């Protein structure tokens, strides 16, 4: 059994922390939200009054936080209280530069740190089936892997510090592009008189097949479990997709790399934000494309 400090007990962190408790670990969590604290306590977590109480004397510290500025602020406080040799795992999705800076700073404090953003959504966090994309040294990854396997199904070492974030933002940029293209195809098919189920039956077995179609179909009907059949209640919100697309565009500018479809995808999801509809699932971009938003 390990003592694990867990910072960030929101929708994702809550399920992850609960699975660590189920595996027999002592989890001491911290979150500013009283509601999150109560939910985590019901899941078997101890609740710390502040960050230093959560991380002090912990074998492992895990973070699941909204953005890079918050991660940096938490690390500035946590590093002061963590003892040399502690393992820190940041599961937040943040910009590559910040991730690399913090891993380097942790190394100076003799703390092993990896960036390990996730894919799989709230359902995957609760079920323990997340995919983790990890950046950091082989030694730090080896230490983290048994912990991550408690919370996830697919654990990948993407290479050096920050490469976990690279994998995450590139994957989600591709997902955003796929989703928009899939919506456009279904919308055009229906406008031309081909119903969604028939188009799905054909395209899902042809060269247009992709995950956004067969697992998360944005047109109501063909995939029963898809958010499109629940009026696009999230899974993974359009706001979260837009966050990742913006991170991808920032990284592309830094790398001086052209990503025109990624840029257009960011612009399209920005329209959902402007309309105040970014709380819908990211597949709800279908409503923007078909004019029903």
C-alpha positions in Angstrom: 0.0 0.0 0.0 1.2 3.5 -0.8 0.2 6.9 0.5 -1.0 8.9 -2.5 -1.7 12.6 -2.5 -4.3 13.5 -5.1 -4.8 17.1 -6.2 -7.9 17.8 -8.2 -11.0 15.7 -7.4 -13.3 16.9 -10.2 -15.2 14.7 -12.6 -12.1 12.9 -13.8 -10.0 13.0 -10.7 -12.8 11.6 -8.6 -13.1 8.3 -10.5 -9.3 8.0 -10.7 -8.9 8.5 -6.9 -11.7 6.1 -6.1 -9.9 3.3 -8.1 -6.7 3.9 -6.2 -8.7 3.4 -3.0 -10.2 0.2 -4.3 -6.7 -1.0 -5.1 -5.8 -0.7 -1.4 -3.9 2.6 -1.4 -4.3 5.4 1.1 -5.5 8.4 -0.9 -5.3 11.9 0.7 -7.1 14.3 -1.7 -7.4 18.0 -2.0 -9.8 20.1 -4.0 -11.2 23.6 -3.5 -14.8 22.4 -4.2 -16.7 21.3 -1.2 -18.9 19.1 -3.4 -15.8 17.4 -4.8 -14.5 16.8 -1.3 -17.7 15.2 -0.2 -17.9 12.9 -3.2 -14.3 11.9 -2.8 -14.8 11.2 0.9 -17.7 8.9 0.0 -15.3 7.1 -2.4 -13.0 6.3 0.4 -10.5 9.2 0.2 -9.2 11.2 3.1 -9.6 14.9 2.6 -6.7 17.3 3.3 -7.3 20.8 4.4 -4.6 22.2 2.0 -2.1 21.1 -0.6 0.8 20.6 1.8 -1.2 18.3 4.0 -2.1 16.2 0.9 1.5 15.9 -0.4 3.6 15.8 2.7 5.0 12.3 3.4 3.2 10.9 0.3 5.0 8.3 -1.8 3.2 9.5 -4.9 1.5 12.8 -5.8 -1.0 12.9 -8.7 -2.6 16.0 -10.2 -5.7 16.3 -12.4 -6.2 20.0 -12.9 -7.8 22.3 -15.5 -4.9 24.1 -17.0 -1.1 24.8 -17.0 -1.2 27.9 -14.9 -3.0 26.1 -12.1 -0.6 23.1 -12.4 2.3 25.4 -12.1 0.9 27.2 -9.0 0.2 23.9 -7.3 3.7 22.6 -8.1 5.3 25.7 -6.7 3.6 24.9 -3.4 3.8 21.1 -3.5 7.6 20.9 -4.4 8.3 22.8 -1.1 6.7 20.1 0.9 7.6 16.9 -1.0 10.6 15.0 0.1 13.3 13.9 -2.4 12.5 10.7 -4.1 8.7 11.3 -4.3 7.0 10.4 -7.5 4.8 13.1 -9.1 2.3 12.2 -11.9 0.6 15.1 -13.7 -2.5 13.8 -15.5 -3.7 17.3 -16.5 -3.7 18.3 -20.1 -1.5 21.4 -20.4 0.9 23.1 -22.8 4.1 21.3 -23.7 6.4 24.0 -22.6 5.0 24.2 -19.1 5.1 20.4 -18.8 8.7 20.3 -19.7 9.6 23.2 -17.4 7.9 21.6 -14.4 9.6 18.2 -15.0 13.0 20.0 -15.1 12.1 21.9 -11.9 11.1 18.7 -10.2 14.4 17.1 -11.2 16.2 19.9 -9.5 14.2 19.1 -6.3 15.2 15.4 -6.7 11.5 14.5 -7.5 10.7 12.1 -10.2 7.9 13.6 -12.4 6.1 12.6 -15.5 3.4 14.2 -17.6 0.6 11.7 -18.1 -2.5 13.2 -19.7 -5.4 10.9 -20.3 -8.0 9.9 -22.8 -11.2 8.0 -22.1 -13.5 10.6 -20.4 -15.4 10.5 -17.2 -16.7 7.0 -18.0 -13.2 5.7 -18.4 -12.0 7.3 -15.2 -14.8 5.6 -13.2 -14.3 2.3 -14.9 -10.5 2.3 -14.7 -10.0 2.0 -18.4 -8.2 5.3 -19.3 -5.4 5.6 -21.7 -2.3 7.4 -20.3 0.2 9.1 -22.6 3.4 9.6 -20.6 6.5 11.7 -21.0 9.5 11.5 -18.8 12.5 9.3 -18.0 12.3 5.6 -18.3 13.0 5.3 -14.6 10.2 7.6 -13.6 7.8 5.9 -16.0 8.7 2.5 -14.6 7.8 3.8 -11.1 4.5 5.3 -12.3 3.3 2.4 -14.5 1.9 0.2 -11.7 0.0 3.1 -10.3 -1.4 4.1 -13.7 -2.4 0.5 -14.4 -4.8 0.8 -11.4 -6.5 3.7 -13.1 -6.2 2.8 -16.8 -6.1 0.1 -19.4 -3.6 1.4 -21.9 -0.3 2.9 -20.6 2.1 4.4 -23.1 5.6 5.9 -22.7 5.8 8.5 -25.4 9.4 9.5 -24.6 11.0 12.5 -22.9 9.2 15.1 -20.7 6.3 16.8 -22.4 5.8 14.1 -25.0 2.8 12.8 -23.2 1.2 16.3 -23.8 2.4 16.1 -27.4 0.6 12.8 -27.9 -2.5 14.1 -26.3 -2.9 17.3 -28.2 -2.0 15.7 -31.5 -4.5 12.9 -30.9 -7.3 15.3 -30.0 -6.6 17.6 -32.9 -7.1 14.6 -35.2 -10.2 13.7 -33.3 -11.7 17.2 -33.7 -10.9 17.1 -37.4 -12.5 13.6 -37.8 -15.6 14.7 -35.8 -16.2 17.8 -38.0 -15.7 15.8 -41.2 -18.0 13.1 -40.0 -20.7 15.7 -39.2 -20.4 17.3 -42.6 -20.7 13.9 -44.3 -23.8 12.9 -42.4 -25.4 16.3 -42.9 -24.7 16.3 -46.6 -26.0 12.8 -47.0 -29.3 13.7 -45.2 -29.7 16.9 -47.2 -29.4 14.8 -50.4 -32.0 12.3 -49.2 -29.9 9.5 -47.7 -31.0 8.7 -44.1 -28.4 8.5 -41.3 -28.8 4.8 -40.7 -28.3 3.8 -44.3 -25.3 6.1 -44.7 -23.8 4.7 -41.5 -24.3 1.1 -42.7 -22.5 1.9 -45.9 -19.7 4.2 -44.7 -18.9 2.3 -41.5 -17.8 -0.6 -43.7 -16.1 1.6 -46.4 -13.1 3.9 -46.6 -14.8 6.7 -44.6 -15.0 4.7 -41.5 -13.5 6.3 -38.3 -13.9 6.3 -34.5 -16.1 9.4 -34.6 -18.5 7.5 -36.8 -18.6 4.0 -35.4 -18.1 4.6 -31.7 -19.5 8.2 -31.2 -21.7 8.8 -34.2 -22.8 12.5 -34.2 -26.0 11.8 -36.1 -28.8 10.5 -33.8 -29.8 6.9 -34.4 -27.0 4.6 -35.6 -24.9 4.3 -32.3 -27.2 3.9 -29.4 -24.6 4.8 -26.7 -23.5 8.0 -28.5 -24.3 11.5 -27.0 -26.3 12.3 -30.1 -29.0 10.1 -28.8 -29.1 12.0 -25.5 -29.4 15.5 -27.0 -25.6 15.8 -27.0 -25.2 15.7 -23.2 -21.4 15.3 -22.6 -19.1 12.8 -22.4 -16.4 15.2 -23.5 -17.5 18.8 -23.9 -17.0 21.0 -26.8 -15.2 23.4 -24.4 -12.7 20.7 -23.5 -12.1 19.9 -27.2 -11.6 23.6 -27.9 -9.1 23.8 -25.0 -7.1 21.0 -26.6 -7.3 22.5 -30.1 -6.0 25.8 -28.8 -3.1 23.9 -27.1 -2.4 22.2 -30.4 -2.4 25.5 -32.3 -0.1 27.1 -29.7 2.3 24.2 -30.1 2.1 24.4 -33.9 3.1 28.0 -33.7 6.0 27.3 -31.5 7.2 24.5 -33.8 6.5 26.7 -36.9 4.4 23.9 -38.3 1.3 24.4 -40.5 -1.9 22.7 -39.3 -4.6 24.2 -41.5 -7.3 21.6 -40.7 -6.5 21.9 -37.0 -6.8 25.7 -37.2 -10.1 25.4 -39.0 -11.3 23.0 -36.4 -10.4 25.5 -33.6 -12.3 28.2 -35.4 -15.4 26.0 -35.8 -15.4 25.0 -32.1 -14.9 28.6 -31.2 -18.3 29.3 -32.8 -19.9 26.9 -30.3 -18.2 28.8 -27.5 -19.4 32.1 -28.9 -22.9 30.7 -29.1 -22.8 29.6 -25.5 -23.2 26.0 -26.5 -19.7 24.7 -25.6 -21.2 22.7 -22.7 -22.6 20.3 -25.2 -20.7 17.2 -26.1 -18.0 17.8 -28.7 -20.1 15.8 -31.2 -22.7 18.5 -30.7 -20.8 20.4 -33.4 -23.3 18.6 -35.6 -25.9 21.1 -34.4 -23.7 23.9 -35.6 -23.1 22.3 -39.0 -26.8 21.4 -39.7 -28.0 24.8 -38.5 -29.9 23.7 -35.4 -27.7 25.2 -32.8 
